[in-house]
Amino acid sequence: MRYLKVLLLVLSVFLALVFFFQNQNALSQNLELSLNLFFIPAKSSIPLPFYFVILTAFFLGAILALSFLVWDKVHLSAKLMKSKWRIGNLEREVEKMRKQLGEASSRATYFHKAGENAANRPEDITAPDPDKG
């Protein structure tokens, strides 16, 4: 998959270079950008070559896409850290419950065995009388 991405990137750069070389005359023409809003006076830029406008738009798009990817990575990393923290808390709670359950079951086993021993003993235990010898 990584090789396929690199191949697509190299192919797109190659096609962009071919586009610029084949259209050099058309892209060298000057272009003047203007902004005319109703509430401010009209503004216009200096005459710029058309290829400069295209390259600037491409780099601004690349920077914007990169910033979105970085934002998504930061957001997912924060979500991952929060989930790991929650998992750690839940695991500590499970261990605490297991200890409580183990103590309760060991007490119940002890009292159950003590109850069985008491039930197996005869009620009337008489000790031999030492005087009757």
N, C-alpha and C positions, 0 to 999 in steps of 0.2 A: 504494500500500500504506500509506503514511504517513497519507493522508487517511482511509482505512478504519479505522485504529487510533484516530485522533482521534474519528471518528464513533462508534465503539463505546464509547470512554471517555465522551463526552458523553451518549450514550444510557444508559449504566449509571449515571451520576451523576443523570440525570433520573429514572430508575426508582427509585433509592434515595430521592430526595426525595419522590416521589409515595408510596412505601411509608411513609415517616415521617409525612407529613401525613395520610394516610388512616387510619393506625393510631395516632394520637396518644394516644387514651385507653388503649389496651392497652399501649402502650410507656411510658406515664407511671407505671404501677404499680411499686411498690417491690419489689425483689428482694434477698434476703439470701443471699449465697453462703456455703457452709460446707464445711469440710474435716474429715473424721473418719477418721483413720487409727488402727490398732489400738495402736500403741506411743506415740503422743503424745495429749495431751488435745484434744478437739474445738475447732476454731477457726471463727469466723464473722465475716463482714464487717459493716460498717454497712449499713443498708438503702440500696440504690442504685436509681435509676430503670432500668428495663429497657433503654431506649434508650442509656444510658451504657455498659452492659455490651456491647451490640451494637457501638457505635462503638469502644469500646476493643478488642474482639476484631478488628474490621476493621483498625484502625491497627496492631495488633500483627502481624497477618497480612501487611499491606503492608510493614512494616519487615522482617519475616522474609524475605519474597520478594525484597525489594531487597537484603538482605544476601547471599542465595544468588546473585543475579545479579552482584553486585559480586565475590563470591568466584570465580565462574566466569570473569568477565572478567579478574581478576588471574591466575588459573591459566592461561588461554589466552594472555595476554600473556607470561607467563614461558616458556611452551612455544614461542611464536613467537620470542622472543629467543634461546632455546637453539637452535632450528632455524636461525635466521639465522647464529648463531655457527658452527654446524657447517658450513653451506653455505660460509661465508667460509673456513674451514679447508680444506675440500675443494677450493675454487677455487684457493687458494694452492698446494695440493699438485699440482693439475693443471698450473698454470703452471710449477712446478718441474720436473715430469716432461716438459713440452713443451720446456723449455730444455735439459734433459739429452738428450732425444731429438734436438733440433735440433743440438746439439754433436756427438752421436754420428753423426748422418747427414752432417754437414758433414765430419767426419773421414773417414768411410767414402767419401764422394764424392771427397775429396782423394786418398786412397790408391788409390781405384779409377782415377782419372784418371792418377795417377802410374804405376800399373801398366800402363795402356793405352799411355802414351807409351813406357815401357820395352819393351813388346812390339812396338811399331811400329818401333823402331830396329833397324837391322841389327847383327848380332853383331860382325862384323869391320869396324870402321871404321879405315881407314888414312889417316893424314895424309900429304899430299904431302911428299916429301923436299926440303928447300930446297937441298941441295947438287946435286941432279940437275937442277935448274933448267930 
